Amino acid sequence: MPSTQKSRRYTRVSLPKGTPVAWEHAGKRKVSSVRVLALGGLFIATATPPPKGDFITLVFEVPGGSVRARALVCDSQAGKGMGIEFKTMGQDARARLSRLMNTLTRV
């Protein structure tokens, strides 16, 4: 029987308590909660997400500093949130995010 689950490029980590993320779209700034974290992107809880295909800029704190990125909205669910894919991110931010993911995914 074929699997109906999508294969993921990166391991995802659920953050039930969320972590704050500041983001901007079309000149409007908002603060929401990250619900799922991965090296490739996030799921951000927000009642009014931008449409799929739009870009946002975002910043959130991780141990050792902040992660700033430009991201594509890949999934937009009114009343729930948005799945975003990182498109541009500095090397230092990528290294901080990678260290955090390694810590969170250790068995």
C-alpha positions in Angstrom: 0.0 0.0 0.0 1.5 3.4 -0.9 2.2 5.9 1.9 0.0 9.0 1.9 2.5 10.9 4.0 4.7 13.4 2.3 8.4 12.7 2.4 10.1 15.6 4.2 13.5 16.9 3.3 14.1 18.1 6.9 13.1 16.7 10.3 10.2 18.7 11.9 9.9 19.5 15.6 6.5 20.4 17.2 6.6 23.4 19.6 3.3 23.0 21.5 4.0 26.1 23.5 5.2 28.0 20.5 8.0 30.5 20.2 7.4 34.1 19.2 8.2 35.1 15.6 8.0 38.6 14.2 7.1 38.8 10.5 6.2 41.3 7.9 4.1 41.1 4.8 3.0 43.9 2.5 4.3 46.5 4.9 2.4 45.2 7.9 4.3 43.8 10.9 2.9 41.0 13.1 4.0 38.8 16.0 2.8 35.2 16.0 3.9 31.7 17.4 6.0 29.1 15.7 4.2 25.7 16.0 6.5 23.6 13.9 10.2 24.1 13.3 12.5 22.6 10.7 15.7 23.6 8.9 13.6 24.2 5.7 10.8 26.3 7.2 8.2 26.8 9.9 4.5 26.6 10.5 3.4 29.9 12.0 0.0 30.1 13.9 -1.9 33.2 12.8 -5.6 33.9 12.1 -5.0 35.8 8.9 -2.0 34.4 7.0 -0.9 35.9 3.7 -1.9 34.0 0.5 0.1 31.0 -0.8 2.8 32.2 -3.1 3.5 35.5 -1.3 6.8 36.3 0.5 7.3 37.4 4.1 10.4 38.4 6.1 10.7 37.1 9.6 12.9 37.0 12.7 12.9 34.8 15.7 15.2 34.1 18.6 17.2 30.9 19.1 20.0 30.1 21.5 23.0 32.2 20.5 21.1 34.9 18.6 18.4 35.6 16.1 17.4 34.0 12.8 16.4 36.4 10.1 15.1 35.1 6.8 13.0 35.8 3.7 10.4 33.0 3.1 7.8 31.8 0.7 4.3 31.0 2.0 3.7 27.5 0.8 0.5 26.7 2.7 -2.1 29.3 3.9 -5.0 28.2 6.1 -7.3 31.0 7.3 -7.9 30.8 11.0 -4.9 28.4 11.5 -1.7 29.7 10.0 0.9 29.3 7.3 3.6 26.9 6.3 6.6 28.8 5.1 9.8 27.8 3.3 13.0 29.6 3.9 14.4 31.2 0.7 17.2 33.4 2.0 19.0 33.3 5.3 22.5 34.4 6.4 25.2 31.7 7.1 25.3 32.6 10.8 21.6 32.4 11.2 21.6 29.0 9.4 24.3 27.7 11.7 22.3 28.8 14.8 19.2 27.1 13.5 21.1 24.0 12.6 22.6 23.8 16.1 19.1 24.1 17.7 17.6 21.4 15.4 20.5 19.1 16.3 19.8 19.6 20.0 16.1 19.2 19.6 16.3 16.0 17.5 18.9 14.1 19.6 17.6 10.9 20.9 
